[in-house]
Amino acid sequence: MSDLPQHPRTERPDVVPPPPAFAARANVGPGLHDRAAADPFAFWAEQAGRLQWDRPWDEVFDDARWPTAQWFTGGRLNVAVNCLDRHLAAGRGDVVALHWEGEPGDRRTVTYAELHEQVCRLAHGLTELGVGPGDRVVLYLPVLVETVVATMACARVGAVVSLVFGGFSADALRFRVADTGATVVVASDGQFRRGQAVPVKAVVDEAVAGLDHVEHVLVVRRTGETDLPWTAGRDVWWHDLLERQPARHEAASFDAEHPLFIVYTSGTTGRPKGLVHTTGGYLTHASWTHWALFDLRDDDVYWCQADLAWVTAHTYVLYGPLSNGATQVVYEGSPLTPHPGRHFEVIERYGVTTYYTAPTLVRTFMKHGPELPAGYDLTSLRLLGSVGEAINPEAWWWLHEHVGGGRCPVVDTWWQSETGAAVVAPLPGVTPLKPGSATLPVPGCAVAVVDDAGAETPPGVEGNLVITAPWPGMARTVWGDHDRFVRSYWAPYAEQGWYLAGDSASRDADRYVWIGGRIDDVLNVSGHRLSSIELESALVSHPRVAEAAVVGAPDDVTGQRIVAFVIPRAVPTAEGDVDDGGLAEELRAHVAARVGAVAKPREVVVVSDLPKTRSGKIMRRLVADLTAGRGGGDTTSLTDPTALAAVDRAWTAHRAGS
Ligand code: PRX
């Protein structure tokens, strides 16, 4: 049994002040919110000053082209120089940049000097492969040292990088390679997934087949696959390329608004959006928030457990921590492989001080009981972070008590692929925490909760979360579709010039922000953003499916789980019948192949009809209400209200049978 304090629920306070010892030596003290609010541009300029600029900016913010923000106009810098060279110049070359651990247990410790050398070699290597400033490079890699090297090398030569999650399918990879028009794809021979070596190269070959703009596929040896499919002239081994390059590289500087990376995220259509982040403003926001929110100290061992392909890791593994010269852990594999205590073992092994995780993982650990973390020495921890979805108070307290020993502030960070870095989050030495709330806007950021007309909602009343002032990390556009960028985020409050986040929220009497759910057809499954429509398109591309509605049903561990309601092409024998000749399994496999395993529906329910408006639009909200046990939604616009009753019967039968 755990020897940690087990407070009964009722004794838990609603407000948790910063521990005095923590507050006394925190990077950020009181007063900063007000100071930043008094002059946000001066505040961000001060934070930009933490970076190394090759040419100073002329203007902090140019609002002439809003909502295409321009920050630090005229300024020039190199992101890789900021993340590497300047630490070497400051005599910190021997500091460990990465404690990397592979899923099978292999380990590498990489200093800033070593990382720098690898990045310099690859920068030359990319040049040899014809990659220049503005060219796109797609990375389809697991969490490897090479992934970090490749990201930095792209920044060094001014190439625009786009990381694609290794669990995505060939189709999903192909879409991103085609959409970016990448000239080089970097991939591995294989990947370790939950203890298994899985071939990857063939997936890449399938994804890039016929895409003539792909000149090279650079291959990192990871699993040692034999009989690797190989296209002579196009395919290049990473180790061969690097071996023949010089160890030093003179980096050019790039405009503050030069594109740095494209991160794809699900929107409300079937087509993922490639959000474009740029150089100076993004790095300022990433770097400062990493330092301030995680209270970074020289002796910290920081660990953000997100996969490098997610935006979380872009900002809080790659650009933020490296720009701050942090020492961090990067772990390749699944948190539960080979045993559920793997993360705690890693924390103990490296003396991790700062652990940035996701509520869904906390809830997974909770299922194993407090004995799980109690089996490890976690006394090195001094700060915990959470991201991806609102952390429910139960999970907050469990993390706080059983992982953090009751002494670590839990920094709940609200942000999005679009915002680039945290926008609502506590300052750990200053902000009293309220479990379940991401607390207050980050200094220099401004948010509001408003109704459809733009009026602020009273305390406790839900509304739309909007960002009401420019912030430096914001995405500048959707790659290749600026209209979509404007339409999606800026059109609803065009008059006010506000950014619509897509989340509902409320504020309490202390102005704390409480995030609700998405206001659009976006699902949040284990902190991963998925679009209902994208999944429905995948389902209806299967020959046995006529129509589909995908909703997120509440789930104790993953937040939401994907439930697909499908009308098969042949009429089902019985509504809700899950014994459907293998259709459910077939569809799950089909979605995994089209999108990726993360998108597999947990449940497939066969229905004979779906509720639709007169214009033929499926009313997902009503279906979602059923799965959440909420009734009473407005059904007046339905063509045929009996359709909803049919879905209800099918759902009830399905639940009874499962
Ligand atoms: O709904 C919010 C939820 O995740 C969405 C953003 O997803 P993505 O762009 O994939 O970025 C995730 C990592 C930054 C948001 O619109 N979300 C993220 N963090 C939180 C959150 N919801 C509540 N609290 C959070 N801390």
Residues whose N, C-alpha, C, O or C-beta is under 5 A from the ligand:
A	BS01	PRX	T265 T312 S386 V387 G388 E389 A390 D412 T413 W414 W415 Q416 S417 E418 A438 A501 D503 I515 G527 R529
